[in-house]
Amino acid sequence: MTYLLGIDFGGGASKATLLDGTGKIVAQSTVEYPTLYTEDGGCEQSPSDWEAALLCNTREILQKSGVNPRDIVGVALDSATHTFLLADESFRPLSRAIHWTDTRSRAEADALQREKGEEIFSKTFHKPDTIWTLPQLLWLRRNQSELFRRGRYVFFEKDYLRYLLTDVYATDYIEAEGSMLFNCNEMQWDGELCALAGITPAMLPPVKNPTDIVGSITPKAAKMTGLAEGTAVICGTTDTALEVLASGAIAKGDTTVKLATAGRICVMTEEARPDRHLVNYSHVVKGLWYPGTATKAAASSYRWYRDTFGGDYAEMDQAAAEVPIGAEGLFYHPYLKGELTPYADPTLCASFTGMRATHTKAHFSRAVLEGVALSLLDSKAYLESIGIRTGKTATLIGGGAKSPLWSQIVADALGMELRITQSSDSSLGAAMLAGVALGVFKSFDEAIKLAIKTERTVTPIRENTEKYQKLFAKYKKIQKALAEIYRENQ
């Protein structure tokens, strides 16, 4: 039997999926790693933690499956877009990586918008914001000048990990589109954009197709991971691109709702839809794009809540299910790291409002789940306001889809029927991508038919949708009232 290995590096964990040539999931492994937050909006991760997760995942996959490493014909990696680190002339990391949710580059993003905003938007299809590599590099240059001066190469997360496996320095065009250093019209690194950050295109990796075979497992990597020397390594791409693939969304109009570290609603189109409140990326299927919204802290809100106040997800869900819709007046706004759609405002802060002595922990748990759902509804409303229709059905992807309660809350809030597959993890999409790249699957269509299996469908309850519409009006009023206060405090 032939096997394919996909490994994802998300906001707080790495997950690996082993797929066989018939599209069956053989084994999976998940390893969490920490994120360092600082008072000034910093959000960093250690590449050594990524490395440890990679090694743990590969060895656990081999142990669980009992598969001969030589029967794994290909490996593909993915990660959250535009999380980067600087490396020296020997490709060794100089510091921790700056995560895409880091907000320390607010001043730099604002300056870029004032001085070069239209030029940047015309080339990258995005408005300068703290999430992009360009302003983050500029912040690094101004605030950690010695570190910046020593930098010779820029690694994006999955590209650094792939380099450890292959000794090949490369990236893919979707990852490049997320850097704000890439001209999306010409599909190449842009010298003028690089100059704004104080770097040159030579510091950036050669750009490949996600399906390109860029190298193979080196002897050193084989010894570390347990994978077989010479195993083909595919370029791979970003996590959302492969979650979209793993959901089966490869046709115009297909819609995905993502409930992962970040939340997104993506609608497949045949062209980019440049908009200052949307994120535009190419699809792995040539000729398609998946413009979408972005909620910065979706499932990461629930993880923050769990880690801060203690508890177990299943127990929290069980208690929250006993609380009525609206958590008896308690609202949560999930702006732990500022917010993107539809505000593009890094100064926004998360909040609980409407607290009373009668509220219990169960109410707070319910409020977090509903607050994220209402944030997604905020995004859906924006899409519709600019003429992008989401339709009545979508595929729900991301770790949050595992929760029956949260899935129902999101379906009710959005008023959409949500299809949930056996696995929509981007690591499955990475394994599927490897299969297409190597000819194990004849096409993306065949990969989808073999590997994607519907597990359940969540139908919105009409009266609940009506209740959430009324709550949404209050949710918007609270956001508007507090936004001015948060801006005054910056």
HUWO-V314318 format. One record per helix or strand. SS is the DSSP state (alpha for helix, beta for strand). FROM is the first residue (numbers start at 0). TO is the last residue. If there is no record, write none. Layout:
ss: {SS SS}
from: {FROM FROM}
to: {TO TO}
This chain:
ss: {beta beta beta beta beta alpha alpha beta beta beta beta alpha alpha alpha beta alpha beta alpha beta beta alpha alpha beta beta alpha beta alpha beta beta beta beta beta beta beta beta alpha alpha alpha beta beta beta beta alpha beta alpha alpha beta alpha alpha beta alpha}
from: {2 12 24 35 42 46 68 71 83 92 96 105 132 144 152 156 169 172 181 187 190 200 205 212 218 231 238 254 262 268 278 281 288 291 294 298 312 326 330 338 344 350 360 392 398 403 416 425 443 453 461}
to: {8 19 31 36 44 64 70 78 86 92 97 123 142 149 155 165 171 176 182 188 196 202 207 215 224 237 245 258 266 268 278 281 288 291 294 308 319 328 332 338 344 352 384 396 401 413 420 436 450 457 487}
